[in-house]
Amino acid sequence: MLSPAILALNQLFSKPFRTVLWKMLGITLLLLLLTGIGMQAGLEYLLSMESFLPGWAETGASILAGLGLFFGLGFLIIPVSAIVAGLYVDEVSYIVESTHYPHEAHGRDLPMIDAIFQTIRFLGVVVGVNLLVLILIPFLGLGVPLFFVANGYLLGREYFEQAALRFRPRQEVKELRARHGAKIFLSGLLISLFVVVPFLNLLTPLFATAFMVHVHKWVTGSKPARIVGPTA
């Protein structure tokens, strides 16, 4: 799985990716900004209701709220990435397929209804699983391992399905995922590691989508063509 990851990383800043990179980065930052503004407004409203607190306690609560907002935005990169990836999965996949697999037929763009359904489903699963992780962390005391295991499985499954559905029906995708579950899970762990790297994680939708295109090709026996000349 390291070879597909390296191929995806090498292509992140290449010329074919530059336009979609800026679009995905811009939308990711905008969604995070809007979410942050909403969270800040909500926290300020809650703090304003606690007027009975002494001054020092209110100051402490404000600091804790600010820290919570900072870490909350870091957590939100996962569901935000799910939305952005859903918007550009076909565009990113086509570039990867054209660059590394020009000798093979391209995948088909998902119909709009299917694409919307897949994105909403992805977002719902991501939010639900990570909320459950946050609830369980204080009780189990396994915060870091639980985060990576849950998101390794989740991100691997969902990004793989996005890539595979361009080539085969959903039932066949599920069977393929069942046969190669360990590889897909380990690939998801790599994505979850990418997610926790500050600033680099803003490129998660681009990296994860490109990476899973390669993983899908890898588990189905396809090999990338040699690229002659620079791609930058």
C-alpha positions as CSV (number, residue, x, y, z in Angstrom):
1,M,0.0,0.0,0.0
2,L,3.0,2.3,0.3
3,S,3.4,2.4,-3.5
4,P,-0.1,3.7,-4.1
5,A,0.4,6.3,-1.3
6,I,3.7,7.5,-2.8
7,L,2.0,7.8,-6.3
8,A,-0.8,9.9,-4.7
9,L,1.6,12.1,-2.8
10,N,3.8,12.7,-5.8
11,Q,0.8,13.9,-7.8
12,L,-0.7,16.2,-5.2
13,F,1.2,19.3,-6.5
14,S,1.6,18.2,-10.1
15,K,0.3,20.4,-13.0
16,P,-2.8,18.3,-13.8
17,F,-3.9,18.5,-10.1
18,R,-3.3,22.3,-9.6
19,T,-6.7,23.6,-10.6
20,V,-8.7,21.0,-8.6
21,L,-6.2,21.3,-5.7
22,W,-7.0,25.0,-5.3
23,K,-10.8,24.4,-5.6
24,M,-10.8,21.7,-3.0
25,L,-8.5,23.6,-0.7
26,G,-10.7,26.7,-1.0
27,I,-13.9,24.9,-0.3
28,T,-12.3,23.0,2.6
29,L,-11.1,26.3,4.2
30,L,-14.5,28.0,3.6
31,L,-16.5,25.1,5.3
32,L,-14.1,25.1,8.2
33,L,-14.4,28.9,8.6
34,L,-18.2,28.8,8.5
35,T,-18.3,26.0,11.0
36,G,-15.8,27.8,13.2
37,I,-17.9,31.0,13.2
38,G,-21.0,29.0,14.0
39,M,-19.3,27.2,16.9
40,Q,-17.8,30.4,18.2
41,A,-21.2,32.1,18.2
42,G,-22.8,29.1,20.0
43,L,-20.1,29.1,22.7
44,E,-20.4,32.9,23.2
45,Y,-24.1,32.5,23.6
46,L,-23.7,29.7,26.2
47,L,-21.1,31.7,28.1
48,S,-23.3,34.8,28.2
49,M,-26.0,32.7,29.9
50,E,-23.6,31.8,32.7
51,S,-23.6,35.4,34.2
52,F,-23.7,34.0,37.7
53,L,-20.1,32.8,37.4
54,P,-17.4,34.8,39.2
55,G,-15.0,36.7,36.9
56,W,-12.1,34.2,37.2
57,A,-14.4,31.2,36.4
58,E,-15.9,33.0,33.4
59,T,-12.4,33.7,32.1
60,G,-11.3,30.1,32.6
61,A,-14.5,28.9,30.8
62,S,-13.7,31.2,27.9
63,I,-10.1,29.8,27.6
64,L,-11.4,26.2,27.7
65,A,-14.0,27.1,25.1
66,G,-11.3,28.5,22.9
67,L,-9.2,25.4,23.2
68,G,-12.2,23.3,22.6
69,L,-13.0,25.3,19.4
70,F,-9.4,24.8,18.2
71,F,-9.4,21.0,18.7
72,G,-13.0,20.8,17.4
73,L,-12.0,22.4,14.1
74,G,-9.2,19.8,13.8
75,F,-11.7,17.0,14.4
76,L,-14.1,18.5,11.8
77,I,-11.5,18.1,9.0
78,I,-12.8,14.5,8.6
79,P,-16.5,15.3,7.9
80,V,-15.5,18.4,5.9
81,S,-13.2,16.2,3.8
82,A,-16.1,13.8,3.2
83,I,-18.2,16.6,1.7
84,V,-15.4,18.0,-0.5
85,A,-14.3,14.6,-1.7
86,G,-17.8,13.8,-2.8
87,L,-17.9,17.0,-4.9
88,Y,-14.7,16.2,-6.8
89,V,-14.3,12.5,-6.7
90,D,-15.0,12.1,-10.5
91,E,-12.6,14.9,-11.5
92,V,-9.8,13.7,-9.3
93,S,-10.3,10.1,-10.3
94,Y,-10.3,11.0,-14.0
95,I,-6.9,12.8,-13.7
96,V,-5.3,9.9,-11.8
97,E,-6.7,7.3,-14.3
98,S,-5.6,9.4,-17.3
99,T,-2.1,10.0,-15.9
100,H,-1.2,6.6,-14.5
101,Y,-3.6,4.2,-16.3
102,P,-3.9,5.6,-19.8
103,H,-3.9,2.0,-21.2
104,E,-7.2,1.2,-19.4
105,A,-10.8,2.4,-19.8
106,H,-11.8,5.3,-17.5
107,G,-14.4,4.9,-14.8
108,R,-17.8,6.3,-15.4
109,D,-18.9,9.5,-13.5
110,L,-21.6,8.6,-11.0
111,P,-25.1,10.0,-11.8
112,M,-25.8,13.1,-9.8
113,I,-28.4,11.4,-7.6
114,D,-26.0,8.5,-6.8
115,A,-23.2,11.0,-6.1
116,I,-25.3,13.0,-3.7
117,F,-26.5,9.9,-1.9
118,Q,-22.9,8.6,-1.6
119,T,-21.7,11.9,-0.2
120,I,-24.6,12.2,2.3
121,R,-24.1,8.6,3.4
122,F,-20.3,9.2,3.7
123,L,-20.9,12.3,5.8
124,G,-23.5,10.6,8.0
125,V,-21.3,7.6,8.8
126,V,-18.2,9.8,9.4
127,V,-20.1,12.1,11.9
128,G,-21.8,9.2,13.6
129,V,-18.7,7.1,14.1
130,N,-16.5,10.0,15.3
131,L,-19.2,11.3,17.7
132,L,-19.3,7.8,19.2
133,V,-15.5,7.7,19.5
134,L,-15.6,11.1,21.3
135,I,-18.2,9.8,23.7
136,L,-16.4,6.5,24.4
137,I,-12.9,8.0,24.9
138,P,-13.4,9.3,28.5
139,F,-14.8,5.9,29.5
140,L,-12.3,3.6,27.7
141,G,-9.2,5.7,28.1
142,L,-8.0,4.5,24.6
143,G,-8.4,7.8,22.8
144,V,-5.6,7.7,20.2
145,P,-5.9,3.9,19.3
146,L,-9.6,4.1,19.2
147,F,-9.5,7.2,16.9
148,F,-7.1,5.5,14.4
149,V,-8.8,2.1,14.4
150,A,-12.3,3.6,13.9
151,N,-11.2,6.1,11.2
152,G,-8.9,3.6,9.6
153,Y,-11.8,1.3,8.9
154,L,-14.2,4.1,8.1
155,L,-12.1,6.2,5.8
156,G,-10.7,3.1,4.0
157,R,-14.1,1.7,3.4
158,E,-15.8,4.9,2.2
159,Y,-13.0,6.3,0.0
160,F,-12.5,2.8,-1.5
161,E,-16.1,2.6,-2.4
162,Q,-16.1,6.0,-4.0
163,A,-13.2,4.9,-6.3
164,A,-14.6,1.4,-7.0
165,L,-18.2,2.5,-7.8
166,R,-16.9,4.2,-11.0
167,F,-16.1,0.8,-12.4
168,R,-18.5,-1.7,-10.8
169,P,-22.0,-2.0,-9.2
170,R,-22.3,-1.6,-5.4
171,Q,-22.8,-5.3,-4.6
172,E,-19.6,-6.2,-6.5
173,V,-17.8,-3.3,-4.7
174,K,-18.9,-4.8,-1.3
175,E,-17.6,-8.3,-2.3
176,L,-14.3,-6.8,-3.5
177,R,-14.0,-4.9,-0.2
178,A,-14.7,-8.1,1.8
179,R,-11.9,-10.0,-0.1
180,H,-9.4,-7.3,0.5
181,G,-10.5,-6.0,3.8
182,A,-7.0,-6.0,5.5
183,K,-5.4,-4.0,2.6
184,I,-8.2,-1.5,2.6
185,F,-8.1,-1.1,6.4
186,L,-4.4,-0.5,6.4
187,S,-4.9,2.0,3.5
188,G,-7.5,3.8,5.7
189,L,-5.0,3.9,8.6
190,L,-2.6,5.8,6.3
191,I,-5.4,8.3,5.5
192,S,-6.2,8.7,9.2
193,L,-2.5,9.5,9.8
194,F,-2.6,12.1,7.0
195,V,-5.6,13.6,8.7
196,V,-3.8,14.4,11.9
197,V,-0.9,16.3,10.3
198,P,-1.6,20.0,10.7
199,F,-2.0,22.0,7.5
200,L,-1.3,19.0,5.3
201,N,-4.6,17.5,6.5
202,L,-6.4,20.3,4.5
203,L,-5.4,18.3,1.4
204,T,-7.1,15.1,2.8
205,P,-9.9,15.0,0.2
206,L,-7.4,15.2,-2.7
207,F,-4.9,12.8,-1.3
208,A,-7.4,10.2,0.0
209,T,-9.4,10.2,-3.3
210,A,-6.2,9.8,-5.5
211,F,-4.8,7.2,-3.1
212,M,-7.9,5.0,-3.2
213,V,-8.0,5.2,-7.0
214,H,-4.6,3.5,-6.9
215,V,-5.6,1.1,-4.2
216,H,-8.6,0.0,-6.2
217,K,-6.4,-0.6,-9.2
218,W,-3.9,-2.4,-7.1
219,V,-6.4,-4.9,-5.6
220,T,-7.9,-5.6,-9.0
221,G,-4.5,-6.4,-10.6
222,S,-3.9,-3.2,-12.6
223,K,-0.4,-1.6,-12.7
224,P,0.4,2.0,-13.3
225,A,2.1,2.9,-16.6
226,R,5.6,4.4,-16.5
227,I,5.3,8.2,-16.8
228,V,7.9,9.6,-19.2
229,G,8.9,13.2,-18.6
230,P,8.0,15.6,-15.8
231,T,4.4,16.0,-14.5
232,A,5.0,19.2,-12.5
